[in-house]
């Protein structure tokens, strides 16, 4: 004979599994202020009267954002001071496209900060090149570095805007 506690536990487990399998995740937004990992996007543009967005077509298709055209050359962003040190980036534009981002300064000074900067630098560079903008994901464990990097990057891209 099965004890009453065991029957209750089996029923509760079956109910919990039914709820778990019926759970549906929400659809990810097309544009928004956060990423799927739950971190904020730095440098999210705010709509303005002179924004470079296309008007929605009459057929009901979604609006697309025009890719900003940059003037070819190399532009250095300002030094951004953070809690852990200064950050400065330099961007290279070729053919109106962001082709390289070099970190001229990243936080340093102690072993932990050095390790974080050496790991975050290449990841932030890749994020920027992929996004072709300063709308990059914040890196967990390198939030201050990510924000400073994005701020210096955005200022450099603003200078390079056509």
N, C-alpha and C positions, 0 to 999 in steps of 0.2 A: 504494500500500500504506500502511495506517495503522500508525504506530509503536506499539509495545507500551505505551509510557507513555500515549498518548492513549486506548487501549482501557481501561487500568486507571483512568484518570481518569473516563471515561464510566461505567464500572461503579460506581465509588465515588460519583459524583454521583447516579446512579439509585438506589442503595441509600439514600443520605442523604435524597433526596426522598421515597422510600417511607416511611422512618421519620418524616419530618416530617409527611406527610399522614395518617399513622395515629395521630399524637399526639392524645390526648383530654385536655382540661383538666378538672381536678377540679371537682366541684360546689361552689358557695359555701355555707358553713354558714349556717343560718337565724339562729342567734345565736352570737356568739363574741367573742373578744378582739381581732380584727383586721378590717380592711376589705379590700375587693378590691384596693386599692392597696398593701396590705402595711403600712399604718400602724396603730398601736395606737389603740383607742378609749379616750378618756379618760373616766373616771367610770363604768366598767362596774360595775353593781351586783353585790354578792355575795349569794347566797341566804342568807336568814335565816328564823328561825321566824315572824317577823311580816311576811314579804314579801307584797306585794300581787299574787300570781299566782294564777290560777285553777287548780284541780286538773284534770288531764287527764280528759276524758270517757271513759266506759266503752266507747264505740264505737271508740276508738283514734285520735281526732282530736287534733292537737297542742294543747298548752296555750297560752293566750293571756295576755299580760300586760295587766293593767288599767291604763288611763291614770290617772296620779296626778291627783287633784283639788287645785287650788291655790286659795288664798283670794285673791279679787280685790284688787288694789291694786298699789302699786309698792314693790319691795324692792331695796335696795342690797346687793350682795355685798361681802365684805371685800376690802381691798387685798392682792393677791398679788404678792410681790416675786420677780422673775426675774433672771437674769444680765444682761439688757439693760434692765430697768426695771420699774416697777410697773404692775399691771393691775387694773382694777376695773370691774365691770359692774353695771348696774341693769336689773332685769326689770320688765315690766308684765304683769299678769295681768288678764284680763277674761273673765268667764264660765267661770272655772276653767281657762282655756287661756292658754298663753304667747303674748302678742300682740306684744311688742316686747322687744328687748334693746339697750340702749345702752351703749357702751363709754365710761365716765367717764374712764378712764386707760388708755393704751396706752404701751408703751415708746417713748421718744424721746430725742433728744440729739445724734445725728449723722445725716448724710444717709441712710446705708444703713438704719439702724434706723427712721427716719421713713418711708422708702419701704416697708419691710416692713410696718410697722404700718398705713399707709394702705391697703395692698393686702389685708392679712389681716383687718382689722376688719370690713369688709362681708361677706367670705366666712364668717367665723366667726359673724356675726349670722345670716346665711341658714341656715347649718348648724344652729344652735340652734333657730331657728323651725321648720325642717323636722322636726327630731328631737323637738321639744317636750321636750327634756331637755338635759343636759350631755354626753350620749353623742355627741360630735361628732368628726369626722375631724380628725386632726392635719394641718396644712398643711405641705407640704415647704418648707423654707426659713424657716419660722416656727414651729418646734417649741416653743420656750420660750414664745412668745406664745400658741400654741394651748393648751398645758398650763395656763398661768396663767389664760387666759380661761375654760377649762372649770372650773377649780377655783373661781374667783370665782362663776361661773354656778351651779355645783352648790350652793355655800353659800347663794346667794340663793334658789334653788329649795327648798332644805331649809327655809329660814325661811318660805317661802310655802306649804309643804305644809299641807293641811287636817288 
